[in-house]
Amino acid sequence: MILDRLKKLYPEDATYLAKEIDVLIQKWKTKINVRYPFVNEKDAVLITYGDSILKHGEAPLKTLHRFWSGLGRDTINTIHILPMFPFTSDDGFSVVDFKEINAELGSWKDIKTLHQDFFLMFDAVLNHCSASSSYFKNYLNQKKGYETFFKNWDPSKDYSKVTRPRTSPLLTQFETVHGIKNIWTTFSADQVDINYESPQVLLEMLDVLLLYVYQGARFIRYDAIGFLWKKLGTTCMHLEETHEIIKLTKEVIQACAEGVEIITETNVAHHDNISYFGNGYDEAGLVYQFPLPPLTLNAFITESSTYLTAWAKSLQPTSKQTTFFNFLSSHDGIGLRPVEGILPDQVKKNLLDTVISRGARVNYRTLSDGTKTPYEMCITYMDALSDSSDSDTLRSKRFLAAHSILLSLSGLPAIYIHSLLGSRNDIHGADLSGINRRINREKLNYDQLIEDLSNESSLRHHVFYGMKHMLKVRRDEPLFSPHANQVILELDHRVFAVERQENDQVIINITNVSSDSIEIKLIGSYQDLITNLTYLDCVTLKPYQYGWFKKIS
């Protein structure tokens, strides 16, 4: 199969590449000795930067291990460390060296220590690298072996069909030893797009991916993967060649380490997003569930789950080797592209206006006609859910209720560090840097954080321990396996309800997204796994109350 894929991508070099890839596989296979099971109900992911928590005099990766091995080890079993490599901009996503740990964070030794207690998820920023990287410097100097790592594009050609995630120029000029070259820069002038038409690029990036597996990655996130292959006259998004590259990397990785999963990050419309499942066995093991954050947020803002319920009902079951990567917030903003075709324009406008009133900063992208349109809302999920005048008690109720939905749905749940810790908007950080996304990327002081979590009246305490309780319950319940049957129920437009089934076992997870008290009819006797209370035939949910009701035989 590897040779067949190479013939599609590199017809003139397929035989040569197949031999080189076999050499790579043999090199790494002797070093890598792991086999992971597929995702189950015991898995939950923390999304964090390597330096989200800082302790004076200690390497941030050591502090990360100190904190989560102490307070979080019994609920989170996987840590996703956002790009932890040397970089020049974009908070890590302009990588200078894919094979080294940023010395300001720690070392590969710290990663190995972390891996002793947690599964790990690494970022593979495959689409681009820093303009200061050795790859690009070698290209600029046309060093042997790097002549085709990047591609010179003709600026006189028509690029109007190209999908743009930013408002910055698509092409950037650089001086090389052979004169001016126009390099594709999808995200910024400091992030130069790598040329995957080059066989040398393929071999280098496969080596990078296998290094990550060797260093402990159970999951590898393919950042911005939809932009990987470029072809003029197209959108340059989700091209067949991009899918083939992913399938090829999967086969190479699986040849060295069974069970290491690829997670594709494509912040786009839902039907494009799920195309990365391939046939259910040959491409990504997980895809980001991008519509979930804005749809859940809209449900609480409008106090109606109508659009969330309709979308969730439309989800098709995944194969036994795939599932969704479910999340509500991340290091980026809350995307608007994923709800294209799901939310009407007026509903999207109301969502955007409401979140802006709560402190959001908006990032834009450029359309093919040159106009700009909102791309994402930069804000903590905590502040997105509540007005500034709301009490912390009400704030935490809404927040935990929203995450009860996240943890109920089929898939692998992932929680961003600032959600798990109940963080508010970092207005100062966004203003000081001029970077909108920094509103949700505050670096926390370890000692102050421990103090805040110890304060039983603090917002952080209520959120953190409320989340821990749900995660513990979920971990111990097989009906939360990604492959237990899922049925979306329509009980009342003010609640979101999902039934999970396996054999004769049933859980009905119900979340009140409104400020009303609501009586819900149930047939039979149920125990709420959240409170351990039992109910017969009905339950009354208070505003923003949630329950995981398991049927009693």
N, C-alpha and C positions, 0 to 999 in steps of 0.2 A: 504493500500500500504506500510506503514511503516513496518508492521509486515512481509509482503512478502519479502521486501528487507533484513530485519534482518535474515530471514530464509536462504537467499542465503549467507549472510556474516558470520553469527554467528549461525549456525543451533542448537547448543546445548544450546545457551543462548538467543534465539530469544524472547521467552515469557517473561522472566525476563527483558530483555532490553526494550521491548515494554512498559512494565509497568513503568520502570524508566524514559523512554523518555516522557511518558504521564505526569509524575510528573514534569519533566523539563518544558514541554510546559505550564502546568497550572501555574507554578511558574512565568514564564516570560510573559505569555499572559496577566496577570493582571497588569503588569507594563508597557507593550508596547502598545501604542495606536496610531499607524500610519498606513497609507495606501498610497502608492505611485503610481502614474500613470506610464505607460511604457514610455520609452525614446521618446522624440520628438525633433523637430528642435530647440527648445529653450535651449536644454541641451548641455553644453560643459564643459569639465573637465580640471582642472589644476593639473598636477602631480608635487608634491614637497616633499622635506623633511621638517620636522617640523622646522628645523633650517637653511633653505637655505638662509634666510634673517635675519641678526642679528642687533639689536639695543642695544647700551650700556645701561645696567641697566634694561633691559626689558626681560621677559620670551619670548623665540622665538615664541611660539604659539600665544602670544599676538601681537608680531610684524607681524606675518603672517596675523592675522586678520586685523591689522591696515593697512597694505599695500593693501591687496586685497579688503577690504571693501571700500577703498578710490579710488584707480586707476583701479581696475579690476571688481568691482561688476556688472557693466552694461554689461559685456560681458561673464564672467565666472560665472556659477551658481553652480558648483560642485568642491570641492577641494578633491583630492586624497592625503592624507598624507601617505607617505611611512612609514614603521614600526616606531612607535612612542613610543615603549616600552623599558624598560631597556634591554641593550644588551652588548655583550662582543667583538664582531668582525663583519666583513662584513657589516659595516655601517648600522647596525640595523637588519640584517637578521639572527642573532644568538640570539634569544630572551631569556632573563632570566625569565621574568614574563609577560605572555600574558594578564594579567588582570590589569596591572598598567601602567600609563603613565611615561615615563622617566622624572624624576624630573628636569633634565637639560633643558627640553623643556617646562614644565609647569605641568598642571594637567587636570583631567577630567572636572573640572570646565571651563578651557579654551576651551576644545573641545565643551562643551555645549554652550558657548558664540559664538563660530565660527558657530555652527549649527543654530544659530538664523538668520544668514544671508546667509548661503550656505547649499546645500546638501553636504553630506560627503561620502567619499569612504575610507574604512579601508583596511589594509593588514592583511590577516590571513596566517601566516607562518606555515601551518599545517604539512608540511613534517618533520620538524626538530626543535630543540630548542638548546639553548646554553648548553654546557657541564657544565656550572656553574649554571644552573637552578635548582630550588628545585625539579622539576620532576626527573632530572638525579641524583642529590645528594641523593634523597630518594631511587632511584633504586640502586645506588651503595651500600647503606646501607641496601638494601632489606627491607625497611620500609613497613609495611602492607598496601596493596592497590596499591603499586607501583612496585611489583615484576615483572610484565609483561609489564610495560610501554616501555621498550626497550628489544631487543632480542639479545641473544648471538648466533653468527654465527660461523660455523665451517670453519676455514681458509683453510682446506684441500680440500674443495669442489671446483667445477668448476664454476667460476664467469665470464667466458670469454664472455658470451652472454649479460651481463649487460651493458646497455647504460650508458656511462660516460660523464658527462658534464664538468669534470675537469681532471687535471692530478694528483691530490693527491690520496693517497691510499683509496680504497673502505672501508676497515675495519681498525678500530683503536682499540688498546688494552687499557683497563681501569682496574684498580685494584678495586675489590669489596670486601665485607666482606666474599664472598664465592670464592675468587680467581680471576684470570685474566678472563675477558670477552672481546670478540671481537664484537664491536658495528659497525653497518653500518653507514658510514659517507659519504653521497653522495657528499657534497660540501667542507667540511674541517673537521679536527680533532676536531674543536670547535663546530661543528654543528652536533649533534647526531640525527639520524633518529628515529622518534617515531614509535612504533609498533602498527599498526592499527588492528592487529589480536586480540588485547586485548580489551574486552568489556569496561574496565575501561577507556581506552584511548578515545574510542568513546564518552562516556558520558561526560568526561571532556571537550573534544573539542566542543561538541555541546553546552555546557554551555558557553564556550568562545565565540562562534559565536552569541549566543543569547544576551550575554552581549554587544557585538559590536552593535547589532541592537538596544538595549535599549539605548546605548550611542549616537545614531544618525546616524549609517551607513545606507545609502540608497543602496550603492553598497559595496560588499565585494570581494576583490581580493584574489583568492586562489593562493598563490605563489608556483611555482614549483610543481604544483599539480600532474603532470604526473608521478612523482617518488613515489607516496604515498604508494602503496602496493608492497611488494616484494615476488617473487616466483622464486626459483632457477630453472634454465633450460629455463628461458625466458629473455627478455630484461629488465624486471621489469619497463617497461614504458607503460602507457596507458592500464593497465590490466583491465579486466572486473570488478574486485573488486573495483578499483579506481573509475570507472564510477558509480558503485553502491553507493559508499560512497557519491559522489557528489549529486546524485539523492536523497539519504536519507536526507542529510543536507538541500537540497532545500525544501523538504516536511516539515521538522521540522521548518525551518525558516518561510515558508509561513503560517504555522499554527499559527504563532505568529504575523506576520506582512506582509500583502499582498503587493507585489510590490517591496520588497527588492530583489535585483538581485545579483546573483553570477557571477563573471567574472573570467574565468580560464586563467592562465598565463602559456602557454606551448610553449616555444621557440623551435619549431620543424617544420618538414615538414608540408605543408599546409593541406594535407589530414588527418594527425593525429590531427592537431590543431582543425579542424572543427568537428571532431568526438565528441567534448565536447558539441555540441549543443544537443546531444541525438536525440530524435525524434522531436525536435523543441519546446517541451513544458516541458520536464521532467528533464532537466539538466541545464547547464549554460544558463543564459539569454544573456550573451555576451561573446565572445572570442576575444582575442587579434588578430589583423590583422598583424601578424609578417612579411609576405612577403612585405608589403607596404613600410617600410623604405628602405630596400636595393634596391628594384625595382625602386622606385622613384629616389633614388640617382643615380642608374645606368643610368636612362633616361637622367639626366642632364650631367653626365660625358660623355656619348656617343652622346649626343644631338639627341637621338632617343628614342621614347616611345614604340618601337616595342614589347619588352618583357613585359613591364608594361601593355600595351593595351591588349596583348594576355592573360595575366593572369587575368586581370580585367574582360575580356569577359567571362572567364571560371567560374566566381563566380555565384553560384546558389542563387536565392532569399531565404531569411530566412523566418521563420514563423512570424506570427504577434506578437509572444512573445519572439523573439530573434533578435539580430542584432550584427554587428561587433563593436569591440572597436578599432577604427582607431587611429593610432599615427605614428609619424615619428621619434621621439626620446624619450628616457626615461633615468632613472638613470643608466641603463646598456648600454652596447655597441650595435652597429648595428649588428644584428645576421646574420650569413651566412647559418645556417641550414635551415631556412625557404625557401631559394631559391633553395634547392636541387630538381632537376627535373624540375626546371623552367629556370634557367640560365645555359648555357653550361659551362664546366669547364674553357675554355679559357676566357670567358666573366667574370666569377667570379674572375679569376686570375687578369685580367685587373682592375676590380673594387677594389680588395684588394690592388694591387700595387699602384693604384692612391691615394687611401685613406691613405695608409702608407706614401706616399710622402707629404701628407698634414698634417702629424703629428700624425696619429693614432697609438695607442699601441694595439697590437693584443693579445687576450687571446686564449688559446688552450684547446682542450679536447683530451682524449686518446681513440683510437679506440680499437676494440676487439683484433686486432693483436699486440697491444702495441705501435703502431705508434701514433704520435700527428698530429692533423689537426686544422687549424684555426676555432675558434668557434664564435668569435665576434670581431668587430673593435671598439675600445674605442676612441671616438672623439666627439666633439660637432657637431651637424648637420650643423651648420653654417660653420665650417671649412672643413667638409667633402664635401660640395658643391662647394668650391672655392679654387683656388690656393692662396698661401700666397702673391703673387704679385698683386692680383686683388684689385681694389679700393673698398672702402666700399659701394659706390653707386652700383657697379656691384654685390657685395656680397649680399646686401639687396634685389636687384631685384630677384636674383636666389632663395634666401631664401623664400621670400614671394610667389614667383611663385610655389615653391614646396608645400607650405602650402595651396595654393589655390586648389591643387589636394586633399590634405587631407580633406579639408572642403567641397569639392564637392561630395565626395563619400557617399553612403548610410552607415549609422552607427552612432555611438556616437563618436565625435572627442575629442581627448585628447591631450593636449599640455604640454610638459615638461617645467618647469619654466625657464630653461636656453635657451630654444628656444623662449619662449614668450618675454624674456628679451634680446634676441640678444647676448648671451654670446659667447665668444671665448674659445679656449682650455686653461685649467688651467694646463699648463706644470709644474709649480712650485709645485702645489698640488700633481700631479702624481709622480713627482720625489721625493718629500719630504717623501711621504708615501710609495712609492714602490708599490702602488696599481694602476693598469692601469685605472680602472673605475673612479678614482678620477679626471681624466682629464675633466670630465663632471659633477662634483659635487661640484664646488666651492661654498663657503659660502660668500654671498655678504653683504657688509656694507649698512645698510638701508639709512643713510644720503648720502653716495656717490651715491647710486643707484638713489635716488630722484634727485640728482644734474645731473647725466648723462641723465636721462629721460627728464629733463627740457631743456637740450641742444639740440636745434632743428637740429644741424648739426651732432649729434652723431649717431653712428650705432644703439645703443640701442633705441634711440628715433624713428628712421625710422622704425625699426622692430616692436617695441611695438605698436605704433599707427597704423601701417599698418595692423598688426594682429587684433587689436581691431576693426578696420573698417570692415574687413571681417567677424569677429565674430558677429558684430552688424547686418550686412546685412543678414547673415545666420539665425540668431535668428528670424528675422521678416519675413522670407519667408517659407511658409508651404511646398513648393516643396523640401525643404531640410529635411523633415521628413524622418526617417530611412525607412519608408515603402512606400514612393513615388516611383514609378517605376524608374528603372535605366537601361539605355541602353548605352553601350560603343560604341562610334563612331570611325571609321577609316577615318579621314579626310586628314591626312598627317603624315608621320612617325616622323616629328619634333614637333608635338603637341600631347597632351593628351586631349581627348574630351569625356565628359560624359553628356548624356541628362537625365534630371530628369523630370518625367511626372506625372500628376495627373488630371484625367478628361480631360478637354480641355486646361489645362495650361502646358506650356513647358519652361524649362530653358536649354540652352546648355552652359555648362561650358568648356571653352577652355583655355589650358595653353601651351604657346610656351616654349618648353624645350631647345631651341637652340639659337645660336647667330645670326640667320638669321631673316630677316623680311619676314613674310609669309602672303599671301592673302588667306583667307578662304571664300568660297562661302556659303552664307546663303539664304534660300528661305523665303522671306518676310521681315517684319520689326521687329527689336529687340531693346530692351533697355538694355545696360550694367548696371547691378545693382551696379557694383564697381565704375563706373565713372558717371553714369546717362546719358551718351551719347547714342544717337540712331543711328542705322545702318540699311541700306536697301540693302538686297541681298548679301552683302559681308562686310568683315572687314579685315583690315590689322593689324596683330599683330607684334609689334616690338620685338626685342630680349628679351626673358623672360617675355613678357607681358602676362597677363591673363585677362579673362573677364567672367562674368556670364551673359549670354545674354538671357533675358526673352522675349519670343515672344509677340508682341503687337497684340491684337485681331483686 
